[in-house]
Amino acid sequence: MNLRNKILSGFVILSLMLAIAGAWSIYHFQFIGNRINRIMNSEYKTINNSISMLHALEREDSAILLSLLGNLSESSSIIQDADSVFTDAINQVQASTDENNHKKMVSEIEENYKLYKNEWQHLHNLEAPQDLIKWYFANTHTKFLNVKQSVEKLLITNENELYSTAENLKDLANRATMPGIIAIIAALAFTIMFSYFVHFYFISPIVKIIDGVKQIKKSGTHINIKVHSKDEIAELAEGINYLSSQITNSSKK
């Protein structure tokens, strides 16, 4: 292998090592980015929508209590507004949910809310306030608690999944830095090897050639420079050995 190819091969190997490490790191960071996007589009949105549903339920329950006190006009407005918020939130959760376990919980919430909604929609059909209070505690409030528990179940599940995903992302981030660390270590090791290679095949032969030329210049005696390579430096050493023999033969004549 000639001198140019030896130097070029060293830089090619180093570049290849860094390219592999860089590609590996890019892959991991893209994977982390996709996971973060999934968190934002699924778990995080579901958590926010679950909180919105809980707030809407609390407003509905407060409005029902207002209706028990006879304030039917204000309570009706609050209930309709809260119902709209709850329905919008559950639709967003359903649209962003792709796991069977979540779909089951969403179906449970929808079923419980349907029963709860059916209860407060018929409150105005009851005549006496005493009947309203009795109806509320016997039926409506129980169904309200059922809906609330099913929403809290979804909320807790997504909070746990969010925490678990965050822990996984932490591990992935640590793994993403590993190729860079490996590349640095490999580059240092290769630099040491390449330095030895340069010293053995380039610097040491050149020093021998320089010492040989100095010897010819000083004493004019024949020299034999030995270089253990098959490149331009070896050809240079052979040329100097030949010139040395020619000079020695000429001086004898």
C-alpha positions in Angstrom: 0.0 0.0 0.0 1.4 3.4 -1.0 1.8 6.3 1.4 -1.2 8.2 0.2 -3.5 5.2 0.7 -2.2 4.5 4.2 -3.0 8.0 5.3 -6.3 8.1 3.5 -7.4 4.7 5.0 -6.7 6.0 8.5 -9.0 9.1 8.0 -11.6 6.9 6.3 -11.8 4.5 9.3 -12.0 7.4 11.8 -14.7 9.1 9.7 -16.7 5.9 9.4 -16.6 5.4 13.2 -17.9 8.9 13.9 -20.5 8.5 11.2 -21.9 5.3 12.7 -21.9 6.9 16.2 -23.7 10.0 14.8 -26.3 7.9 12.9 -27.0 5.9 16.1 -27.4 9.0 18.2 -29.7 10.6 15.6 -31.9 7.4 15.5 -32.3 7.4 19.3 -33.1 11.1 19.5 -35.7 10.8 16.7 -37.2 7.9 18.6 -37.3 10.0 21.8 -38.9 12.8 19.8 -41.6 10.4 18.6 -42.2 9.2 22.1 -42.5 12.8 23.4 -45.0 13.5 20.6 -47.0 10.5 21.6 -47.1 11.7 25.2 -48.4 15.1 24.1 -51.0 13.6 21.8 -52.2 10.9 24.0 -51.4 10.7 27.7 -51.1 14.4 28.3 -54.3 15.4 26.4 -56.2 12.6 28.1 -55.1 13.8 31.5 -56.2 17.4 30.7 -59.5 16.2 29.3 -60.1 13.9 32.3 -59.6 17.0 34.6 -62.0 18.9 32.4 -64.6 16.1 32.8 -64.2 16.1 36.6 -64.7 19.9 36.7 -67.7 19.6 34.5 -69.2 16.9 36.8 -68.6 19.1 39.9 -70.4 22.0 38.2 -73.3 19.7 37.2 -73.6 18.4 40.7 -73.6 22.0 42.1 -76.2 23.0 39.6 -78.4 20.1 40.6 -78.1 21.2 44.2 -79.2 24.7 43.1 -82.2 23.2 41.4 -83.1 21.5 44.7 -83.2 25.0 46.2 -85.6 26.1 43.6 -83.2 28.1 41.3 -84.1 26.2 38.2 -83.2 28.8 35.6 -79.5 29.3 36.7 -79.0 25.6 37.4 -80.3 24.7 33.9 -77.8 27.1 32.3 -74.9 25.7 34.3 -75.9 22.1 33.6 -76.1 22.6 29.9 -72.7 24.4 29.8 -71.1 21.7 31.9 -72.6 18.9 29.8 -71.2 20.5 26.7 -67.7 20.7 28.3 -68.0 17.0 29.4 -69.2 15.8 26.0 -66.4 17.6 24.2 -63.8 16.3 26.6 -64.9 12.7 26.3 -65.0 12.9 22.5 -61.4 14.2 22.4 -60.3 11.3 24.7 -62.1 8.8 22.5 -60.4 10.3 19.3 -56.9 10.1 20.8 -57.2 6.7 22.4 -55.8 3.7 20.5 -55.3 1.2 23.3 -58.0 -1.4 24.2 -57.6 -0.8 27.9 -58.3 2.9 27.5 -61.2 2.3 25.1 -62.9 0.1 27.8 -62.5 2.8 30.4 -63.9 5.5 28.0 -66.8 3.2 27.2 -67.4 2.8 31.0 -67.4 6.6 31.4 -69.8 7.1 28.6 -72.2 4.5 29.9 -72.1 5.8 33.5 -72.5 9.4 32.3 -75.5 8.4 30.1 -77.2 7.0 33.2 -76.3 10.0 35.3 -77.5 12.4 32.6 -80.8 10.6 32.3 -81.2 11.1 36.0 -80.8 14.9 36.1 -82.7 15.4 32.9 -85.8 14.1 34.7 -85.4 16.0 37.9 -87.8 18.8 36.7 -90.6 16.2 36.3 -90.7 15.7 40.1 -93.1 17.9 41.9 -92.3 18.4 45.6 -88.9 19.6 46.9 -88.9 16.7 49.3 -89.2 14.3 46.4 -86.3 16.1 44.6 -84.0 15.7 47.6 -85.0 12.1 48.1 -84.5 11.4 44.4 -81.1 13.1 44.4 -79.5 11.1 47.3 -81.1 7.8 46.2 -80.3 8.0 42.5 -78.6 11.0 41.0 -75.8 11.4 43.5 -74.9 7.7 43.4 -74.7 7.8 39.6 -72.6 11.0 39.8 -70.1 9.2 42.0 -70.0 6.3 39.5 -69.1 8.7 36.7 -66.5 10.5 38.8 -64.8 7.3 39.9 -64.6 6.0 36.3 -63.1 9.4 35.1 -60.6 9.3 38.1 -59.7 5.8 37.1 -58.8 7.0 33.6 -56.9 9.9 35.0 -54.8 7.8 37.4 -54.1 5.3 34.6 -52.8 8.0 32.3 -50.8 9.7 35.0 -49.1 6.3 35.8 -48.4 5.8 32.1 -47.0 9.3 31.7 -44.7 8.7 34.6 -43.6 5.3 33.2 -43.0 6.8 29.8 -40.9 9.6 31.3 -38.8 7.1 33.1 -38.3 5.2 29.8 -37.4 8.4 28.0 -34.8 9.0 30.7 -33.2 5.6 30.0 -33.4 6.2 26.2 -31.7 9.5 26.6 -28.9 7.8 28.5 -28.6 5.2 25.8 -28.6 7.9 23.1 -25.4 9.4 24.7 -23.7 6.0 24.8 -22.7 6.0 21.1 -21.1 9.4 21.6 -19.1 8.2 24.5 -18.1 5.0 22.6 -17.1 7.1 19.6 -14.9 9.3 21.8 -13.2 6.3 23.4 -12.9 4.6 20.0 -11.5 7.8 18.5 -8.9 8.1 21.3 -7.9 4.5 20.9 -7.7 4.8 17.2 -5.7 8.1 17.6 -3.2 6.2 19.7 -3.0 3.4 17.2 -2.7 5.8 14.3 0.1 7.7 16.1 2.0 4.5 16.6 1.4 3.7 12.9 2.6 7.1 11.8 5.7 6.8 14.0 6.5 3.3 12.9 5.9 3.7 9.2 6.7 7.4 8.6 8.7 9.1 11.3 11.1 6.3 12.2 12.1 5.5 8.6 12.5 9.3 7.8 14.8 9.6 10.9 16.8 6.6 9.6 17.1 8.2 6.2 18.2 11.5 7.7 20.9 9.8 9.9 22.1 7.9 6.8 22.4 11.0 4.7 24.3 12.7 7.6 26.7 9.7 7.7 27.3 9.8 4.0 28.0 13.6 4.2 30.3 13.2 7.2 32.4 10.1 6.3 31.4 9.1 2.7 31.1 5.5 3.7 28.6 3.1 2.2 25.3 2.8 4.2 22.4 0.4 4.1 19.2 1.9 5.4 16.6 -0.7 6.2 12.9 0.3 6.1 10.2 -2.3 6.8 7.6 -1.0 4.5 6.6 -1.2 0.8 5.8 2.4 0.0 7.4 5.7 -1.3 9.6 5.9 1.9 11.0 2.4 1.2 11.7 3.5 -2.4 13.5 6.6 -1.1 15.6 4.5 1.2 16.6 2.1 -1.6 17.5 5.1 -3.8 19.7 6.6 -1.1 21.3 3.2 -0.5 22.0 3.0 -4.3 23.5 6.5 -4.3 25.6 5.6 -1.3 27.0 2.6 -3.1 27.7 4.7 -6.2 29.5 7.3 -4.1 31.6 4.7 -2.3 32.6 3.0 -5.6 33.5 6.4 -7.2 35.7 7.3 -4.2 37.6 3.9 -4.5 38.5 4.6 -8.1 
